[in-house]
Amino acid sequence: MTDTLLRRLDLAHWNRVHTAITAALGIGWLLDAFEVTIVSNFLSVFKTLWHLSNLQASWVMSIWFVGIMIGAYLFGYLADRYGRKRLFLATLTLYGTFTFLTAFAWDYAALMALRLLTAIGVGAEYAAINAAISEFIPARHRGKTNATVMNFWSLGAILAALVSLFVLNRLPPDLGWRVAFGFGALVALFAALARRYIPESPRWLIAHGEVQAAAAVVADVEHARFDASSSTASAAPKSRRPPYASFWRQTRELVARHPGRLALGALLDFSEAAGYYGLFAFLALFILPSIHIADGFVPWFFLIGNVGALAGGIVVALLLDRSGRKLTVPAFYLLAALGVLGLAAATASHDWRWVLAAFTLANLFATGSWVSAYPTFSEIFPTHLRSTGIGLSVAFGRIGAFAAPLALTAVADAYGMMPALWLLASFWLLGAAVMIPWYFFGIEGKGLSLEAMHA
C-alpha cells in the first residue's frame, strides 16, 4: 500500500495544493534574506546609536550565523522526530516572535540576544522547509520547485532594500530600523496563517507508521483540496510508531551509513556560504569604499545586484529538471568563481559602473550555485534522516559563512584586495570540486522518486 501511495504522490498533476505549499514555505527563505539585508543596511545606525566599535558591529552579523547553526542542526532532528508540519509552524512562530521583540531592543546586549534567538528560528526553517518540499513535490517537478522556493531569498533581499530605502529616507534613524523589524514580523504572521493549511508530509507519516493519515493527505493532494482533518492528521496519531532515535544516534547513523552524502551536503553548503557571505562582506568592507560609493546609493547597489540574483535562481530552476543536478551544480559553482575574478577586474578599473555590472553578474552565478545545491543535497538523505542531514549540512556550512569574512579581511589587510578576491574565488571552486566524485559515483536525482535514490 505504501508503494502505491508514494507512486500516486509522484504522479499527481500539478495543482493549487502544490502551488500553495511552494509559496507558503518559500516565505521562510524570504524572511532570512530580509533579516540579513535589513541588518546590513542599518549597521551604521546601530554603531551611532550605541557607540559601537567595528568589532561589536561585526558581531551583530556574526551572531546570526551562530543561531543558524544551532537552529538548523537541533530543529533538523526535531523535524525528523515530530514531523515537518509541526516544525515549520513552530519555527515561523519563533522567528516572528523574536524579530518583533527585536524592534524594541533597548541596548546592544538586548539586540544581540534577540538576534541569536531569531536566527535559531530561521536556521530551523532551513531543515524543515527543504525536507517538506522534497517530500511533497512530484519527482518530475522536484528540482525546479525546490529551486523556486530558494528564489524567495532574492525576493526577500529586494523587499528589504525597498523597505530600507523608505525608512531611511522618511523616518528618524532610531525609529526606522524598529519599523523595518516590525514589518518582518508582520510578514511572518501572514505566512504562519497560510501554513496552517499545509498538511503533514505523507512520506514522514508513512515512515512513522501513519499510513491511513498519509493516504488521506495523498487523496487531498490528488483532488487539489485542503482538508482540515487530513492537514492535522498527525496531531494525535493512534498507530504504533517505531521507536524514536535519539539526537546523537540519528547523527551517528548519518555519519556511519551515509558519509559520502553527508560530506557532499556539508561541503557544498560550506562552499556556497563562504563564497556568498564572503562576497557581500568584502564588497561592503573593501570594494565600495575603494570606488567611493555614496551611502545613499548603497541600497540601490544591492537592489540591482539582487535582481541579477533572482535571474540566476530562475535559470537554475529551469535547468535542474532538464540538464540534471550533476551538470547544473558544478557549472554554476565554476561560473561563480569566474564571476568573482570578473569583479576583481572591474574593481581594478575604479569605475563604479563596471563594478555594479560585475557584482550583478557574480551575484547571478553565486545565487544560482546555492539555489542548485540545496535541492541536490536535500533529496539524497533517507526520509527518516532527511531533515537531520539537511540541518547538519547547513550547520557545517555556517562555519564558512562565519569564517570567510574574517579570512578575506585578514588577507586583504596583509596582501591587498586582489589576493583576497582570489581566495574568495577558491571558495566557489571547492563546491565544483566536490561534485566531481558525485558526478561519477553519485545518483542523478532528475526525474527519480526519492525512494529510488535510496534503494
matplotlib code that plots the C-alpha trace (Angstrom):
import matplotlib.pyplot as plt

x = [0.0, 2.8, 4.5, 1.2, 0.7, 4.2, 3.7, 0.4, 2.1, 4.9, 2.4, -0.1, -0.8, 0.4, -2.4, -3.2, -2.0, 1.5, 1.4, 0.3, 2.9, 5.6, 4.6, 3.9, 7.2, 9.2, 8.3, 10.9, 13.7, 12.3, 12.4, 16.0, 17.1, 15.0, 16.7, 20.3, 19.7, 17.9, 20.7, 23.4, 21.6, 21.2, 24.6, 25.8, 22.7, 23.5, 27.1, 26.0, 23.1, 25.0, 28.6, 29.8, 33.3, 33.8, 34.3, 31.0, 29.2, 30.6, 29.3, 25.8, 26.2, 28.3, 25.8, 23.3, 25.4, 25.8, 22.0, 21.5, 23.9, 22.0, 18.6, 19.4, 21.1, 18.8, 15.5, 16.5, 16.5, 13.2, 11.6, 12.6, 11.1, 7.9, 7.1, 7.6, 4.3, 4.7, 8.2, 7.7, 4.8, 6.9, 10.0, 8.0, 6.4, 9.8, 11.2, 8.1, 8.1, 11.8, 12.1, 9.1, 10.8, 14.0, 12.1, 12.0, 15.7, 16.9, 20.6, 23.4, 23.2, 19.4, 19.9, 22.5, 20.3, 17.3, 19.3, 20.6, 17.1, 15.6, 18.4, 17.7, 14.2, 15.4, 18.0, 15.3, 13.4, 16.3, 15.9, 12.1, 11.3, 13.7, 12.7, 9.0, 9.4, 11.4, 8.8, 5.6, 6.5, 6.2, 9.6, 9.4, 8.9, 11.1, 14.2, 12.6, 10.1, 12.8, 14.8, 11.7, 11.4, 15.1, 14.4, 12.3, 15.6, 16.2, 12.7, 13.3, 16.5, 14.8, 11.9, 14.4, 16.2, 12.9, 11.9, 15.3, 15.1, 11.7, 12.5, 16.0, 14.6, 11.3, 11.8, 14.2, 17.1, 16.2, 12.6, 13.3, 15.1, 12.4, 9.7, 11.7, 11.9, 8.2, 7.4, 9.3, 7.2, 4.0, 5.1, 5.8, 2.3, 0.6, 2.9, 2.0, -1.7, -1.1, 1.0, -1.8, -3.4, -0.4, -0.7, 2.0, 4.4, 2.9, 6.4, 7.1, 3.8, 4.5, 8.0, 6.3, 3.6, 0.7, -0.3, -4.0, -3.2, -0.7, -3.4, -5.8, -3.1, -2.3, -6.0, -6.3, -3.3, -4.6, -8.0, -6.4, -8.2, -7.2, -9.0, -8.7, -8.9, -6.1, -4.0, -3.9, -3.9, -0.6, -1.6, -2.9, -1.6, -3.1, -1.0, 2.0, 5.1, 8.7, 10.9, 12.5, 16.2, 17.9, 19.6, 23.1, 22.0, 20.4, 23.7, 25.8, 23.6, 24.2, 27.9, 28.2, 25.8, 25.8, 29.2, 29.5, 26.1, 26.7, 30.1, 28.6, 25.9, 28.2, 30.9, 28.5, 26.9, 30.3, 31.5, 28.4, 28.1, 31.8, 31.6, 28.2, 28.6, 32.3, 31.3, 28.8, 31.1, 34.1, 32.0, 30.8, 34.1, 36.6, 35.2, 32.6, 34.8, 37.6, 35.3, 33.8, 30.1, 27.9, 26.0, 22.7, 23.4, 24.4, 20.8, 20.3, 23.6, 22.3, 18.8, 20.2, 22.6, 19.7, 17.7, 20.7, 20.5, 16.8, 17.7, 20.3, 17.9, 15.3, 17.8, 18.7, 15.1, 14.7, 17.9, 17.7, 15.0, 16.3, 20.1, 20.1, 21.9, 25.3, 25.8, 24.0, 25.6, 29.3, 28.7, 27.3, 29.9, 32.6, 30.8, 30.6, 34.4, 34.8, 32.3, 34.5, 37.5, 35.4, 34.6, 38.3, 39.0, 36.1, 37.4, 40.8, 39.1, 37.9, 34.7, 31.5, 29.5, 31.8, 31.8, 28.0, 27.7, 30.4, 28.8, 25.3, 26.8, 28.8, 25.7, 23.7, 26.1, 26.6, 22.9, 22.5, 25.1, 23.4, 19.9, 21.1, 22.9, 20.0, 17.7, 20.6, 21.6, 18.0, 17.0, 19.9, 19.1, 16.5, 13.2, 13.8, 17.2, 16.4, 15.8, 18.7, 21.0, 20.0, 20.3, 23.8, 24.9, 23.6, 25.2, 28.6, 28.1, 27.6, 31.2, 32.2, 29.8, 31.3, 35.0, 35.1, 34.7, 37.4, 39.8, 39.2, 39.7, 43.0, 44.3, 43.2, 44.8, 48.1, 48.4, 45.8, 42.3, 43.3, 44.8, 41.7, 39.4, 41.4, 40.8, 37.1, 37.1, 38.7, 35.7, 33.5, 36.0, 35.7, 32.0, 32.8, 35.5, 33.3, 30.8, 33.4, 33.2, 29.4, 29.2, 30.9, 29.7, 26.6, 22.9, 21.3, 18.1, 16.5, 13.1, 13.8, 11.5, 13.1, 12.7, 14.6, 17.5, 17.8, 17.1]
y = [0.0, 2.4, 1.9, 2.7, 5.9, 7.2, 6.4, 8.3, 11.3, 11.3, 11.0, 13.7, 16.5, 19.9, 21.8, 24.6, 22.5, 22.2, 26.0, 26.9, 24.7, 26.2, 29.8, 29.3, 27.5, 30.0, 32.7, 31.3, 32.0, 35.4, 36.2, 35.1, 37.3, 40.2, 39.9, 39.7, 42.6, 44.8, 44.5, 45.2, 48.4, 49.6, 48.5, 52.1, 53.2, 50.7, 51.9, 55.5, 54.8, 52.7, 53.9, 50.5, 49.6, 47.9, 44.6, 45.0, 45.9, 42.9, 40.6, 41.8, 39.9, 37.0, 36.1, 35.4, 32.5, 31.1, 31.0, 29.5, 26.6, 25.9, 26.1, 24.0, 21.1, 20.9, 21.5, 19.3, 16.4, 17.6, 17.8, 14.1, 13.2, 15.2, 16.0, 18.7, 20.5, 21.0, 22.3, 24.7, 26.2, 26.3, 27.8, 30.6, 31.4, 31.5, 33.8, 36.1, 36.5, 37.4, 39.6, 41.5, 41.9, 43.0, 46.1, 47.0, 46.3, 48.8, 48.3, 46.4, 43.3, 43.0, 43.3, 40.5, 38.2, 38.7, 38.4, 35.0, 33.7, 35.0, 33.2, 29.9, 30.1, 30.9, 28.1, 25.7, 26.7, 25.5, 21.9, 21.6, 23.5, 21.7, 18.3, 19.1, 20.4, 17.4, 15.0, 16.7, 17.6, 15.0, 13.7, 15.4, 18.8, 18.4, 20.2, 23.3, 23.6, 23.4, 26.0, 28.2, 28.1, 29.1, 32.0, 33.6, 34.6, 37.1, 38.5, 39.0, 40.8, 43.1, 43.7, 44.6, 47.0, 48.8, 48.9, 50.3, 53.0, 54.0, 54.1, 55.6, 58.5, 59.0, 58.2, 59.2, 56.8, 55.5, 54.7, 53.4, 50.2, 49.4, 49.8, 47.5, 44.7, 45.1, 44.7, 41.4, 40.2, 41.1, 39.1, 36.2, 36.4, 36.2, 33.3, 31.4, 31.8, 30.3, 27.4, 26.2, 24.6, 22.7, 19.0, 16.8, 15.2, 11.8, 10.3, 11.3, 9.9, 6.5, 6.4, 6.8, 4.2, 6.6, 5.0, 6.0, 9.6, 9.5, 8.1, 10.9, 13.6, 12.0, 11.9, 15.6, 16.4, 14.5, 16.2, 19.7, 20.3, 21.4, 19.2, 20.3, 16.7, 15.5, 18.6, 17.9, 14.1, 13.8, 15.9, 12.9, 9.7, 6.4, 3.9, 2.1, 4.1, 2.8, 3.8, 7.2, 7.5, 9.9, 13.1, 11.6, 8.3, 10.0, 11.8, 8.7, 6.9, 9.6, 9.6, 5.8, 4.8, 7.8, 9.5, 10.4, 12.0, 13.9, 15.1, 16.3, 18.3, 19.7, 20.8, 22.2, 24.3, 25.3, 26.4, 28.4, 30.0, 31.0, 32.3, 34.1, 35.9, 36.5, 38.2, 40.6, 41.3, 42.0, 44.2, 46.4, 46.5, 47.0, 47.3, 50.0, 52.3, 51.9, 53.3, 55.9, 54.9, 57.3, 56.0, 56.9, 54.8, 51.6, 50.2, 50.7, 48.9, 45.8, 46.1, 45.9, 43.1, 41.1, 41.5, 39.6, 37.0, 36.4, 35.9, 33.3, 31.4, 31.3, 29.9, 27.2, 26.3, 25.8, 23.7, 21.3, 19.0, 19.4, 19.2, 17.5, 18.1, 16.6, 19.2, 22.3, 22.4, 22.3, 24.5, 27.3, 26.9, 27.3, 30.3, 31.9, 31.6, 33.2, 35.9, 36.8, 37.1, 39.4, 41.5, 41.7, 43.1, 45.6, 46.8, 47.4, 49.8, 52.0, 52.6, 52.1, 51.2, 48.3, 47.2, 47.2, 45.2, 42.7, 42.4, 41.8, 39.0, 37.5, 37.5, 35.9, 32.9, 32.8, 32.6, 30.1, 28.0, 27.7, 27.5, 24.4, 22.9, 22.8, 20.7, 18.4, 17.6, 17.8, 14.7, 12.4, 11.5, 8.8, 10.2, 9.4, 11.2, 13.9, 16.9, 16.0, 15.6, 18.9, 20.6, 19.2, 20.2, 23.7, 23.9, 23.0, 25.5, 28.3, 27.8, 29.0, 32.0, 32.9, 32.4, 33.7, 37.5, 37.2, 35.3, 37.7, 40.7, 39.3, 38.6, 42.0, 43.8, 41.9, 41.5, 43.6, 43.2, 41.1, 38.1, 38.3, 38.0, 35.0, 33.4, 34.2, 32.5, 29.4, 29.0, 28.5, 26.2, 23.9, 23.3, 22.5, 20.0, 18.1, 17.4, 15.6, 12.3, 12.6, 13.1, 9.7, 7.7, 9.5, 9.3, 11.8, 12.9, 14.3, 12.6, 9.9, 9.3, 9.9, 6.2, 5.2, 7.3, 5.2, 1.8]
z = [0.0, 0.9, -2.5, -4.2, -2.1, -2.9, -6.6, -6.6, -4.9, -7.6, -10.5, -9.2, -11.6, -10.5, -8.8, -6.3, -3.4, -4.8, -5.6, -2.1, -0.5, -2.6, -1.8, 1.9, 2.5, 0.4, 2.8, 5.2, 2.8, 2.1, 5.8, 6.2, 3.3, 4.7, 8.1, 6.7, 4.3, 6.9, 9.4, 6.8, 5.9, 9.5, 10.9, 10.8, 12.7, 15.4, 15.6, 16.1, 18.4, 20.9, 20.2, 18.9, 17.8, 14.5, 16.2, 18.1, 14.9, 13.1, 15.8, 15.0, 11.7, 13.1, 15.9, 13.1, 11.8, 15.3, 15.6, 12.2, 13.1, 16.3, 14.7, 11.6, 13.5, 16.5, 14.7, 11.8, 14.2, 15.8, 12.3, 11.7, 15.1, 15.4, 11.8, 9.1, 9.7, 13.5, 13.0, 10.1, 12.1, 15.3, 13.6, 11.9, 15.3, 16.9, 14.2, 14.2, 17.9, 18.3, 15.3, 16.6, 20.0, 18.2, 17.2, 20.9, 21.7, 24.2, 24.0, 22.3, 24.6, 24.0, 20.3, 20.3, 22.4, 20.2, 17.0, 18.2, 19.1, 15.8, 13.9, 15.7, 14.3, 10.7, 10.9, 11.9, 8.7, 6.5, 7.5, 7.8, 4.6, 2.3, 3.7, 3.2, -0.3, -1.4, 0.0, -1.3, -4.9, -7.8, -8.9, -12.4, -10.8, -7.6, -8.8, -10.2, -7.3, -4.7, -6.6, -6.8, -3.0, -2.8, -5.1, -2.4, -0.9, -3.7, -3.3, 0.4, -0.3, -2.8, -0.4, 2.4, 0.1, -0.8, 2.9, 3.8, 1.2, 2.5, 6.2, 5.8, 3.8, 5.6, 9.3, 12.1, 12.3, 15.8, 14.6, 11.0, 12.0, 14.5, 11.8, 9.5, 12.0, 12.8, 9.1, 9.1, 12.0, 10.1, 7.1, 9.3, 10.8, 7.4, 6.4, 9.6, 8.8, 5.3, 6.6, 8.9, 5.8, 4.6, 5.5, 7.1, 4.7, 3.6, 3.4, 7.0, 8.1, 6.3, 7.9, 11.3, 10.8, 10.0, 6.7, 6.9, 7.6, 4.7, 2.4, 3.4, 2.6, -0.8, -1.7, -0.8, -3.0, -5.9, -5.7, -5.2, -1.9, 1.6, 4.1, 7.7, 9.0, 6.9, 7.5, 11.2, 10.8, 12.6, 15.6, 17.5, 15.9, 17.0, 15.2, 16.7, 15.8, 15.5, 18.5, 18.2, 17.6, 19.9, 18.7, 18.8, 17.4, 14.4, 13.8, 14.2, 11.7, 9.1, 9.7, 9.7, 6.9, 4.6, 4.9, 1.3, 1.1, 4.3, 3.1, -0.2, 1.6, 4.2, 1.7, -0.9, 1.8, 3.2, -0.2, -1.1, 2.4, 2.5, -1.1, -0.8, 2.5, 1.8, -1.5, 0.3, 3.2, 1.0, -1.2, 1.7, 3.6, 0.7, -2.8, -2.3, -0.2, -2.8, -5.6, -3.4, -3.5, -1.6, 1.4, -0.2, -3.2, -1.4, -1.1, -4.8, -5.4, -3.5, -5.1, -8.6, -7.6, -6.2, -9.4, -11.0, -8.2, -9.0, -12.6, -11.7, -9.5, -12.2, -14.7, -12.3, -11.7, -15.4, -15.7, -12.7, -14.1, -17.7, -17.5, -14.2, -10.9, -11.9, -14.6, -13.2, -9.8, -10.7, -13.7, -11.5, -8.8, -11.5, -13.0, -9.6, -9.2, -12.7, -11.6, -8.7, -10.9, -13.2, -10.1, -9.4, -12.9, -12.6, -9.2, -10.7, -13.2, -10.3, -12.3, -10.2, -13.3, -14.2, -10.6, -10.4, -13.6, -12.4, -9.0, -10.5, -12.8, -9.9, -7.7, -10.5, -10.6, -6.8, -6.2, -8.9, -7.2, -3.8, -5.4, -7.3, -4.3, -1.8, -4.0, -4.7, -1.2, 0.2, -1.8, -1.1, 2.5, 3.5, 4.8, 8.5, 8.3, 5.7, 7.9, 10.2, 7.2, 5.8, 9.2, 9.8, 6.3, 6.9, 10.3, 8.9, 6.1, 8.5, 9.6, 6.2, 6.4, 9.8, 8.8, 5.3, 6.0, 8.7, 6.4, 3.5, 5.7, 7.0, 3.5, 2.2, 5.1, 4.7, 0.9, -0.8, -2.4, -5.4, -3.4, -1.2, -4.3, -5.5, -2.1, -2.5, -5.9, -4.4, -2.0, -5.0, -6.7, -3.7, -4.5, -8.1, -7.0, -4.5, -7.3, -9.4, -7.4, -7.2, -11.0, -11.5, -8.5, -7.2, -8.1, -10.6, -9.0, -12.1, -12.5, -9.9, -6.9, -3.5, -2.8, -5.9, -4.7, -1.6, -3.0]

ax = plt.figure().add_subplot(projection="3d")
ax.plot(x, y, z, "-o")
ax.set_aspect("equal")
plt.show()
